[in-house]
C-alpha cells in the first residue's frame, strides 16, 4: 500500500483494540453487578482495557506487514505501549521505613513449606497472610492470629520481624465484618504510626457479590479523609490508613471508587498489566490477568508499591509495600527486596 490516506473502514480496523477497550470500560461502568455473573462480566470487561492496549501495537504492525493500512495509520497503534500501563520502578536498596507484605496464601494450597521459605526470603518487617491461621515464618513472630476453629478461608495472621524495636509493630485480627452470611476479619497492623488494614474480601463467585460489597464498604466507613475515624484494635483515631490485600474487585470497580472517596489513593491505578495478581498459580495457570490485590493509601502514609510477591501454591500474587510515615524511625539496612 503506497497511498497516504486511509478509508474510514481502514481507520476503524486500525483502532479496533482501542474501540473495544473503551467499549468494555463503558459497559463495565453501567453494568449491574448484583449477581455473580454480572460481577464477573464487569470484572473481565474493566480488566480487558490494558491487555487490549498491550496487544494493539502487534495488531497495528500486523496490518502494516500485510499492507492493510497506510503507515501513518498503523503507527498510531504504538500508543498502546503507554496505555497498557506504566511499569513500577525496579526495587532499589532498602531505605528507612517499613516493608510490609500482604498475601493471600490460599487455604487449599499444599506447598506450605515452600510458601513459608519464600516469604522468609523477602525479609519484610511485617507479613500479613490471609487464609492461614498461625504458623511460623523463620525470623518472624506471629503476633496476631484468628481464633481457634476459624475456617482457614476466613483466617488471617500477622507476623512481625523478631528483632524489631519493642512496640514498633503491633497487630490484632478484628472480629468478622461485612455481610451476615460471610463476614471476614481485617488484619489490623499499626507500624510507625501507620494503620495497615490487611483486607481479604469474600469471593463474589459463585456465592454473592453482596458479601464482597458489604465487606469493602464496612472498611470504607471507618476511614475519613485518609485517616482512621476511630480507634480500631491497635490503630488509633487519626492514623493515616493503608488498605492492602485481596479485595476481589477489579480496578475501576464501584468498590475501588468507594475506597478512593475516603481520601485514599490507588497506588497502582495506572500500572495496568504490570501489577495484575490473579490467577497467580495454585490450581490455575500462573499468568495473572486481573488485579484483585490492591494498595490504597493516604498521602500521609507515604506508601509505595515495591513488587509483586509470588506465593508458592497460591492463586494470588501478594504485594510488598514500603511505608514511610511523616514521623519516621530508622531501620536497619539490608538487601534489596526480592534480591
Secondary structure, 3 states (H helix, E strand, C coil): CCCCCCCHHHHHHHCHHHHHHHHHHHHHHHCCCCCHHHHHHHHHHHHHHHHHHHHHHHHHHHHHHCCCCCHHHHHHHHHHHHHCCCCCCCCCCCCCCEEEEEEECCCCCCCHHHHHHHHHHHCCCEEEEECCCCCCCCCEEEEEECCCCCCHHHCEEEEEECCCCCCCEEEEECCCECCCCCCECCEEEEECCEEEEEEECCCCCCCCHHHHHHHHHHHHCCEECCEECCCECCECCCCEEEEEEECCCCCCCHHHHHHHCCCCEECCCCCHHHHCCECCCCCCCCCCCECCEEEEECHHHCCEEEEEECCCCCCECEEEEEECCCCCCCCCCCCCCCC
